Amino acid sequence: MESEYVMGGRDRAIVPPSFQASDYVAAVPKPLLALRQRLRLANSRVLGLTLRSLLSFAHRTFKFVPSPRLRSVLQTAFPINPLSGVSPLPEIDVVIPFVEKDIEVLPFCISSILITVQNPISKVRLVTPASTDLTSAGFANPHSFNLLHNILTTVPNVSLSFDHDVIPSEMLQKLKDGGAKGWDIQQLVKFGAVMQSDERATLVVDSDTVLLSPKTWFVDSSRQLLQVANEFEDRYMPLLGSFFSLRKNFPMSFVTHHQLMQKQVVEQMFPAGVHSLVHWWAANKELEGSHLSEYESYGSFLFERFPDRAVLGSWSNLLSPHFKRFQQHMGATKEDPSEVVHDYCSVSFHAQTQSD
């Protein structure tokens, strides 16, 4: 992979040689990279439908799972925006759970959603853990409060909720006493927020992710974009089987850092609401492993139980360890993020991977 991106005809060396994709794109041979780019730009719905059928058949019949390198190519071959051109589009909600460590990325996350989501957005709901007295965000740094205040006062239709607004405080405490980590609780919060929405569908976005490509997420027929990722994680399969009675027949992942979720589908997954969410976490704990995945669970449930609603599309995400460089460049140039990060649909800045 090149050590620089060329933006608007000017060389900008803001992306160092160590800037790498989540599938270690620097290790992929250049001919394979070229093939991936041709497939991505094709945005072919026919190719996407063909791949869906072939992969499902091969996995169901022969237990076929593509190699990691082949999966990276196949994921790119799905169309980027397969629901484009449909109108009128129904409104959707957006929910972004976040914690303080991602507060610097959050403004970019929100602005990218407002730019790229082609459905009308009813509201954007931010959800974060509260302070011990449950009256404010549980931040340690005053700068974080200032950033959040700026978001809430300048961005229209954005509201702030706390975890206990979604999962009752007594349940949250029981979860924590039982060993639930922050990431476990955030996954429950995502589903809970979808069930609380007044809209038929909610786009759930991780707060460390910036969207780059325009996409239509949901149409009136209840069909939705369901993004496909590179991985295939066997560790998620036992919980899918034991809790949802699912047998996944698609040999790729739905773990994509952002995914649309339909309220009706989530309510069928968790018929007792918040109580079902707690039971889901408890069932995972009984398996004594890391089996909990909100995106994999929703994607697999939709794909297997409501196949006519799932329209598969490419994730094409880039994992960057250099948010500070990205932030500085954006502040200096005011460019759109898609001009800074080419050839991908989104970029994620996981806090634990940052090296600036």
N, C-alpha and C positions, 0 to 999 in steps of 0.2 A: 504493500500500500504506500502511496506517496506520502512524504512527510509534510507536504503543504497542500492546502486546498487553494484553488484559483477561484476567486470570487469577483464577479463583475469585471474580469479582465485584469485584475490586480493581484499580484502574489501576496498572500498574507500568511506569514509563518507563525500563526497562532496555534497550530496543531503540531506538536512535537512528534518526533519519530515513534515515541511510545504510545501514541494515541491509537487504541486498538478496538476493534469491534468485539462484541460479546462472544462471537464464535471464533475469535482469534484470527481475524481476517488477514493479518499480516503473514500468517503461515500458509494461507491458501495460495496455490499456484495462480499466476496471472491469467492463464487461459480460462481457469475456472471462475475467477473473478469477472472476467469479460462476459462469460456465459450468464452468470448471475445477473449482471447489469442488463443484458439484452432481455432476459426473461422478465425482470422487474418492470422495465419500461414498456413491455408488451401489454401489460394490464389486461390480459385476455381472460374473459369470463369462461369461454369454452375450455381453455386449458385448465382453468381452476376446477371446473366441474369434472373434467376427465381425470385429473389427479385425485380428486376426492374419491371418485368411484374406484379407480385402480388401487389406491392405497388401502381403502377400506376392504376391498375384496382380498388383496394380498395378505393383509393382517388377519382377517377373519378365517381365511382358508389355510394359509401357510404359516401363520404367526410371524409374518415378515415385518422386521423393523429396519428401516434404512440406517446406514452408517451415519455418524455425525456429519461428515463432509457432504454426503448425498442429501441429508436432511436440510443442510444450509442452502443447497441449490433448490430443492423442492419448495421450501418455504418461500423463497424469492419468486418462484414461478406463479404463485397464487396472485390474483389481481390485487392492486392496491386499493381501489375504490369501486368494488363490483356493483354497488347500489347507486352509482352516480346517474344523474339524469331523471330520477324519479321526482315527481312533484304532485301535489303539495306534500311537504314533510311534516310529520307530527312533532310537537315539542318534546324535548327530553330534559331531565334534570342532570346535573353533574354533581358528584360527590368526590371530595379529595380529603381523605384522612391524612394527617401529617403530625410530625413531632418536631421539636425545636431544631434538631440537627439538620433538617431540610428547609428551614425557614428562608434561607437565601435563594434557594431554587424556586420556591413557591410562586413568586411573582411571574417568573418566566413560564412556569407550568400553567398558571391561570391565563395569561395573555395568549399563550399558544393555543389553548382550548378555544378561546373566543375567536381566534383567527381561523382555525382549521376545521372546526366542527360545523358541518353544513346543515344539520338540523337546527331549528330554532331552540334556544336554550331558555327554559323557564327560570331556573335559578341555579346558582353554584353554591353548594353547601360545603364549608370547611369544617372538619371534625378533628379535634385534638384532645389529648388528656388534660384534665383540669388540675388546678392547684389543690393542695390538701383541704382547703376550706371550700372547694367547689365553686369559687366565685370568679376565677379568671383562668387563663391558660397556664399550664404548669411549666413556665419558662424560668430559666435561671439568669438570663442575660437581658438587661433593659433594652438593648438594641433589638432584640427579637420582638418585644412588645411594640416598639416603634414601627418595625416593618409590618407587623400584623395590622396595626392601627391604620397605616397608610393604605393597605389593601382594602380594608373594610370601608374606608371613607372615600376611596377614589374609584373603585370598580363597581359598576351597577349590578344589582341582583345577587350580590355575594353576602352570605350570612355565616355566622360562626356558631357551631354547636360543640358540645363536649361529649366525650365517650359516654358519660352517664345519662346524656339525653337520648342515647340510642339503646344502651344496655343499662338497666337500672343499677343504681349504686350498690345495692346489696348483692346483686349477681356479679358485678365486677369484683367486689371484694372476695366473694367465694372463689371466683376464677383465679384471682391472684394468690389466695391462700392455698389453692390446689396446685399451684406451680405454673399457671399461665403466664407467658412472657408478653411483652408489649406487642410483638408481632402477631402472636396468637389473637390477642384482643382486637387488634386492628382488623384482622380478617373477619371477625364476627361483626365488628362495627360496619364494615362495608356492606355485608348482607342486610344487617339491621336497618341501615340508612336507605337501602333500596326498598325495603318493605314499608318504610315510613313515607315514601314519596307519594305525591299526588299524581304523578305522571306514570304512564305505562312502562317507561323505560328510563334507566339512569346510566349514564356513562361514569364508570368508576375509574379514577386515575390516581396512580401513585404520585406523591408530591415531588419526587425527585426526577420525574420524567417530563420532557418537553416535546410536544407534538410538532411535526414538521410538514405533514402532507394533508391536504383537504380530504375529508372523508364523510360520506353519508353513513350514519350508524343504524338508523331504524326507519322503517317505512310502515304505512298504515296497515298493510297486510300482516303485520307482526314479524315479517322477515327482518333479520338483523345481520350486520357485519359481525362475524366471529373470526378473530385473528388467530393465525397459526404461527407457532414459534418453532425454533429449531430442535428443542430437546424432546426426549421421550423418557419420562421418569417412572420406572417401575415402582418406586417407593410410594407413589400416590395411589396405586391400584388397589391395595388391600382395603383402604378406607372407602374408596368408591364402591367396592363390592359389598362390604359389610354394612355400611350406613345407608347408601342409596340403592343398593341392589343393582348396581351397574356393572356391565362388562364392556369396557371400552374397546371399540373396534376400529380405531384410527391410530396409526403408529407415530403420531407427532403430538406436540404439546400445545396447550392453550394458555400457558403461563407467560403473559405478555405485558405485565406492568400497567395495562389499562385495557378495559373490556366493557362493552355495553352489557347490562343485565336487565332483563325484563322482570317486572314486579311479579307477574303471574307465575313465571317459571320459578323464581326464588321462593314464592309462597308454597309451591308444590314441593320444592326441595326441603323446606322447613315448615311443615304444616302447623306446628305449634308455636310459630314465631320465635321469640327470643329463647324460649325454653328449648326448642329444637336446636338452636345455635349452640347452647351450652351442652346439650347432649352430643352434638357433633364434635365439640372439642374434647369431651370426656371419652368418646369412642376412639379418638386419635390417641389420647393418653394411654388407653388400654393396649394399644398396639406397640407402645414403647419405642417410638421412632418419630422421625419428622415426616409425617404423612399429610399434614394439613396444608391445603392449597385452595384458596378461594377461586382463583381463576381456572385452575384445572377442574375443580369440582363443577363450577357453573358451565364451563365449556363442554365438558363431557356429558353432563346432564342434558343440556340443550341439544347437543349433537345426536345423542342416542334416543331421547324421549320426544324431541320436537325437531326431527331432521329437516322438515320443510321450512322451518324458520331460520335455519343456520345457513348463511352465505359466507363461505370461507374466503378470507383475504390475507394478504401478506402482512406480517408484523414489521420486518426490516428495521430492527432497532439497533442502535449503536450504543455501546457502553463506554463512557468516557471517564478517565481518571483526572480530568483537568477542568473542573468547573470554574475555578478562579480565572483561568485564561479566557474561557468562554465569556464569563461575566465581564471581565475587563474589556474585551473586544466589543461586546454588545453595548456597553456604556459609552465607548469611544465613537462607534460608528452608527449606532441606532439602526443597524440592519435587521432584517427579518431573520430569525434563527435558521430558516431553510436556506438562506444565502450563505450561512456560516458552515452548516453541516450538510453537505451534498449527499445525494444518492441513498438516503435513508428516510423512513417514515417517522421516526422518533429517536430521541437520544436520552439516555438515562445517566444520572450522576449519583450513583450510590455512594453514600457518605463513607462507607468502610473501604472503598476503592480509591479514594482521592489521594493524589500524590503531590499536589501543588504545595 
